[in-house]
Amino acid sequence: MSDFNQPMGGNSMPRFAGPATMMRLPTQETAQGLDAAFIGIPMDIGTSNRPGTRLGPRQIRDESRMLRPYNMATRAAPFESLQVADIGDVPINTFHLPKSVDIITAFYDEVLKHDCIPLTLGGEHTLTLPILRSIAKKHGPVGLIHVDAHADVNEHMFGEPIAHGTPFRRAQEEGLLAANKVVQIGLRGTGYAAEDFDWCREQGFRVVPAEECWYRSLAPLMKEVREQMGDIPVYISFDIDSLDPSVAPGTGTVEMGGLTSSQGLEIVRGASGLNIVGGDLVEVSPPYDTSGNTALMGATLLYEMLCVLPGVKTGS
């Protein structure tokens, strides 16, 4: 018997049954004793277009039932290396976005007290700001790998400073991000002015538009990203709308010409060896993909994040 929690196997319980947790893992109320934890934030009150991401964590967990513990491609064996559980959802206030932001920060403060690495099931992208606030308390300013169709650096949205299109401007202004250690991959679509992405470049962010990713492997890019990050703490924020809507239509703000699913895997796998201190997968909106495939993409990418965490062993 392993000393580590194991996902429930498909031969002991049918895939369509068993606990409705991430990968059918055991659940517990706190992060005590865990090396990593899956956490849901069922929120869409900061969304500007199509809602529904409040339902994202539940469907990501449901679709994760097909994931098996051993990574056949990378040989990562996370459940032979780390103690992992699903610790449930953050109890946000769905009628008050600023209050919800503070609730999230307080929740992650408690998780990080246990030296546990949080992997978050979103929920819309507002949630990354309060998580980064908590992460920075423990680790200081962090490197950021931000995978997204949108830069999310708006000055405001309808006059509000916090919404799903503003988190990385606020994070930069608050000193949560390490200087010259931010990479944004997959940005694309229409804008209001040519300067829409220039603010990012002025801050020292590396911006990799989707068009630079077309028809190529992103493994060479990630080699450069690893060199850029070095050994500092790094956070991964992966918006599912970075993927092309042909493979991930279930999201609120779709843009054509996005990354392929294999490029998404290359990005996360390419973070192996970095000092990853947390990650999130956001903007899955189940009502816009009745097949569940978008949520399965999200669940798989979260599993891949688990596989690149520090301390994960590689099997033979």
ABEGO torsion letter per residue (X at the ends): XBABBBBBBAAABBAABEBBBBGGBBBBABABGBABBBBBBBBAAABABBBGAAAAAAAAAAAAAABBABBAAAGBBAAAABBBBBAEBBBBBAABAAAAAAAAAAAAAAAAAAGBBBBBBOEBAAAAAAAAAAAAAAAEBBBBBBBBABAGABABBGGBABBAAAAAAAAAAAGABBBGABBBBGBBEBBABAAAAAAAAAAGBBBBBAAAABGBBAAAAAAAAAAAAEABBBBBBBBAAABBAAABABBABBBBGBBBAAAAAAAAAAABGBBBAEBBBBGBBAAABAAGAAAAAAAAAAAAAAAABBGBBBBX
